[in-house]
């Protein structure tokens, strides 16, 4: 399946030396998507999010502390990005017949223009996410920085190309992100403990556990199996050990963070619906 946005020849030619130096052979074919994606999310964070929030929630937004507004804007970007990337990834997964027919070696080294496009959109977002995470680390925390750096490494290495097939499957981690952001906004809009937040919380736990822990672990195991086969098969495209280890390290960091966040998420959601006098009544007994 071809890229929906063909690369301008001038951009390909200008970026080829840089890409060759980093051994990222397909990067020049998608620079024209990475940079606009980065700019779009930065524009959303600095312009669209403040203006839309002021219009839609004038009272709540106006009284938010500066730190909370910074986090609010980032959640708006995350919500928009997750909707965009989920739509793009699912469309390619179900429509790219070339990708569907890939064997084990093609799943490691294969490439289609459509998978590269989704990868480029992800790279643009994670580049922005890493930048804002570093600039506002005191608001977002180092966990966000570690997640952004690992995700950016995974998406960037895909431009060799390397395991593009699985990169697209890992994008489906984002299926839980809309519910995560909605849960956060409900807290700020005075809907904590409401029935709507309960329904959203159940959807969040199901999609997070399903997409990141179950689906993500299954895809990781399958990817490790394919990479292990490629490591042992001599030929024109053996997998360099450093590349396999780098990808393994990045995906492991993401998996550990997902498990940690899942535990925190359940604890946080439970706290929204626990009766305040429960601990008190126990002490009185």
C-alpha positions as MATLAB code, in Angstrom:
seq = 'XXXXXXXXXXXXXXXXXXXXXXXXXXXXXXXXXXXXXXXXXXXXXXXXXXXXXXXXXXXXXXXXXXXXXXXXXXXXXXXXXXXXXXXXXXXXXXXXXXXXXXXXXXXXXXXXXXXXXXXXXXXXXXXXXXXXXXXXXXXXXXXXXXXXXXXXXXXXXXXXXXXXXXXXXXXXXXXXXXXXXXXXXXXXXXXXXXXXXXXXXXXXXXXXXXXXXXXXXXXXXXXXXXXXXXXXXXXXXXXXXXXXXXXXXXXXXXXXXXXXXXXXXXXXXXXXXXXXXXXXXXXXX';
ca = [
       0.000    0.000    0.000;
       1.427    3.354   -1.043;
       1.947    6.395    1.143;
      -1.069    8.698    0.906;
       1.306   11.690    0.771;
       4.070   11.119   -1.826;
       7.408   12.682   -0.816;
       8.607   15.798   -2.678;
      11.736   14.848   -4.696;
      13.631   17.892   -3.415;
      13.071   16.860    0.208;
      14.178   13.293   -0.521;
      17.356   14.503   -2.209;
      18.176   17.032    0.516;
      17.770   14.579    3.389;
      19.368   11.524    1.754;
      22.957   12.218    2.953;
      21.792   12.646    6.551;
      19.667    9.510    6.379;
      22.485    7.480    4.794;
      24.876    8.567    7.537;
      22.452    7.175   10.129;
      21.573    4.119    8.014;
      17.907    5.153    7.989;
      17.187    4.367    4.357;
      13.453    5.152    4.297;
      13.663    8.334    6.389;
      13.896   10.692    3.331;
      10.586    9.260    2.091;
       8.800   10.453    5.234;
      10.530   13.606    6.473;
       7.723   15.579    4.819;
       5.315   13.877    7.267;
       7.444   13.924   10.427;
       8.072   17.682   10.474;
       4.455   18.751    9.736;
       3.229   16.322   12.416;
       5.652   17.843   14.927;
       4.569   21.380   13.961;
       0.881   20.468   14.103;
       1.155   19.096   17.647;
       3.217   22.081   18.759;
       0.586   24.406   17.246;
      -2.156   22.446   18.998;
      -0.321   22.756   22.314;
       0.452   26.472   22.101;
      -2.492   27.885   20.120;
      -5.445   25.536   19.597;
      -5.610   24.033   23.094;
      -5.645   27.402   24.942;
      -8.178   28.981   22.576;
     -10.550   26.016   22.420;
     -10.344   25.483   26.170;
     -11.134   29.135   26.849;
     -14.179   28.894   24.582;
     -15.512   25.513   25.714;
     -14.699   25.709   29.438;
     -14.250   29.427   30.185;
     -14.812   29.270   33.953;
     -12.831   26.113   34.722;
      -9.930   26.867   32.405;
      -9.515   30.467   33.561;
      -9.024   29.397   37.186;
      -6.485   26.643   36.531;
      -2.973   27.187   37.950;
      -0.195   27.665   35.381;
       1.222   24.155   35.969;
      -2.203   22.578   35.486;
      -2.743   24.548   32.276;
       0.540   23.164   30.941;
      -0.650   19.652   31.688;
      -4.120   20.460   30.272;
      -2.601   21.511   26.943;
      -0.500   18.344   26.785;
      -3.603   16.223   27.412;
      -5.400   17.998   24.559;
      -2.497   17.176   22.234;
      -2.430   13.582   23.455;
      -6.175   13.213   22.861;
      -5.943   14.600   19.318;
      -2.871   12.520   18.504;
      -4.353    9.269   19.760;
      -7.478    9.730   17.631;
      -5.393   10.532   14.541;
      -2.857    7.719   14.927;
      -5.414    5.052   15.867;
      -7.462    5.869   12.785;
      -4.386    5.799   10.546;
      -2.980    2.575   12.039;
      -6.245    0.625   11.940;
      -6.869    1.762    8.361;
      -3.472    0.468    7.215;
      -3.727   -2.775    9.213;
      -7.045   -3.662    7.558;
      -6.360   -2.241    4.081;
      -2.679   -2.890    3.332;
      -2.793   -6.253    1.523;
       0.972   -6.191    0.935;
       1.562   -6.025    4.685;
      -0.895   -8.848    5.356;
       1.153  -11.229    3.179;
       4.514  -10.654    4.893;
       6.442  -13.694    6.131;
       8.825  -13.778    9.112;
      11.761  -12.117    7.331;
       9.515   -9.502    5.740;
       8.042   -8.705    9.144;
      11.615   -7.856   10.221;
      12.880   -6.044    7.113;
       9.716   -5.378    5.098;
       8.392   -1.928    4.271;
       5.352   -0.368    2.650;
       4.699    3.303    2.066;
       1.566    3.218    4.222;
       3.319    1.688    7.249;
       6.073    4.270    6.850;
       3.473    7.041    6.865;
       1.980    5.875   10.186;
       5.475    5.492   11.600;
       6.316    9.048   10.503;
       3.218   10.492   12.170;
       4.169    8.678   15.374;
       7.748    9.917   15.146;
       6.584   13.520   14.768;
       4.447   13.207   17.880;
       7.074   11.504   20.034;
       9.637   14.099   18.954;
       7.258   16.785   20.233;
       6.470   14.722   23.340;
      10.169   14.374   24.183;
      10.763   18.091   23.677;
       7.874   19.210   25.875;
       8.655   16.518   28.443;
      12.188   17.869   28.851;
      11.144   21.532   28.832;
       8.365   20.915   31.374;
       9.845   17.941   33.227;
       8.777   19.394   36.567;
       5.143   19.156   35.408;
       5.135   15.896   33.460;
       7.798   13.930   35.354;
      10.737   11.876   34.148;
       8.504    8.889   33.415;
       7.022   10.806   30.499;
      10.520   11.697   29.275;
      11.630    8.041   29.443;
       8.499    6.913   27.609;
       8.907    9.553   24.880;
      12.615    8.762   24.418;
      11.990    5.013   24.167;
       9.046    5.439   21.787;
      11.045    7.855   19.624;
      13.944    5.385   19.478;
      11.614    2.563   18.424;
       9.912    4.628   15.718;
      13.212    6.081   14.428;
      14.949    2.709   14.145;
      12.030    1.616   11.998;
      13.343    3.814    9.189;
      16.253    1.403    8.524;
      13.604   -0.170    7.834;
      13.345   -2.533   10.791;
      10.238   -4.347   12.130;
       7.863   -1.823   10.558;
       5.247   -4.558   10.673;
       5.366   -4.690   14.461;
       5.820   -0.952   14.820;
       2.335   -0.526   13.432;
       0.951   -3.104   15.869;
       2.588   -1.288   18.786;
       0.877    1.932   17.717;
      -2.350    0.316   18.928;
      -1.125    0.993   22.479;
      -2.833    4.318   21.838;
      -6.315    2.737   21.871;
      -6.481    3.409   25.605;
      -5.191    6.984   25.409;
      -8.506    8.763   24.602;
     -10.103    7.264   27.727;
      -7.058    8.192   29.816;
      -7.283   11.820   28.758;
     -11.061   11.952   29.210;
     -10.638   10.604   32.752;
      -8.127   13.366   33.521;
     -10.390   16.084   32.086;
     -13.359   14.801   34.092;
     -11.396   15.333   37.302;
     -10.680   18.929   36.350;
     -14.296   19.580   35.268;
     -15.824   18.543   38.577;
     -17.022   15.131   37.386;
     -14.948   13.085   39.831;
     -16.885   10.051   41.041;
     -19.688   10.527   38.517;
     -21.350    7.677   36.654;
     -19.826    8.964   33.424;
     -16.344    8.758   34.929;
     -17.037    5.243   36.176;
     -18.045    4.084   32.678;
     -15.006    5.800   31.196;
     -12.807    4.268   33.908;
     -13.970    0.751   33.052;
     -13.314    1.439   29.361;
      -9.863    2.777   30.262;
      -8.880   -0.295   32.285;
     -10.177   -2.697   29.615;
      -8.490   -0.924   26.687;
      -5.232   -0.266   28.563;
      -4.939   -3.837   29.793;
      -6.046   -5.249   26.453;
      -3.978   -3.090   24.097;
      -0.817   -2.502   26.136;
      -0.459   -5.549   28.380;
      -2.166   -8.394   26.490;
      -1.825   -7.312   22.846;
       1.499   -5.547   23.456;
       3.077   -8.530   25.220;
       1.834  -10.927   22.542;
       3.258   -8.766   19.755;
       6.549   -8.349   21.634;
       6.965  -12.127   21.920;
       6.202  -12.586   18.221;
       8.644   -9.812   17.312;
      11.425  -11.319   19.461;
      10.862  -14.680   17.766;
      11.149  -13.170   14.272;
      14.223  -11.111   15.201;
      15.849  -14.176   16.782;
      15.344  -16.109   13.545;
      16.842  -13.228   11.565;
      19.848  -13.115   13.903;
      20.637  -16.761   13.159;
      20.018  -16.744    9.409;
      23.089  -15.727    7.343;
      22.397  -13.648    4.281;
      22.412  -10.165    2.861;
      20.386   -8.669    5.706;
      21.446  -10.175    9.035;
      20.208   -8.301   12.092;
      23.127   -6.523   13.824;
      23.182   -7.503   17.523;
      23.285   -3.850   18.607;
      20.092   -3.157   16.661;
      18.267   -6.087   18.203;
      19.442   -5.103   21.693;
      18.504   -1.427   21.184;
      14.998   -2.325   20.081;
      14.700   -4.878   22.880;
      15.800   -2.307   25.472;
      13.355    0.332   24.204;
      10.375   -1.994   24.067;
      11.254   -3.379   27.515;
      11.248    0.131   28.990;
       7.830    0.734   27.436;
       6.494   -2.564   28.804;
       7.764   -1.847   32.331;
       6.226    1.635   32.239;
       2.913    0.182   31.035;
       2.799   -2.266   33.952;
       3.681    0.485   36.421;
       1.082    2.868   34.986;
      -1.577    0.150   34.935;
      -1.142   -0.391   38.667;
      -1.288    3.329   39.363;
      -4.305    3.683   37.104;
      -6.336    1.066   38.963;
      -5.385    2.633   42.287;
      -6.352    6.110   41.055;
      -9.689    5.016   39.585;
     -10.588    3.088   42.750;
      -9.859    6.148   44.871;
     -12.409    8.147   42.875;
     -15.244    5.849   43.946;
     -14.295    4.750   47.458;
     -16.499    6.114   50.219;
     -14.623    8.775   52.206;
     -15.786    7.453   55.577;
     -14.658    3.874   54.980;
     -11.303    4.232   56.749;
     -12.866    6.283   59.517;
     -15.556    3.700   60.211;
     -12.947    0.948   60.411;
     -10.952    2.875   62.970;
     -14.077    3.470   65.074;
     -14.802   -0.270   65.094;
];
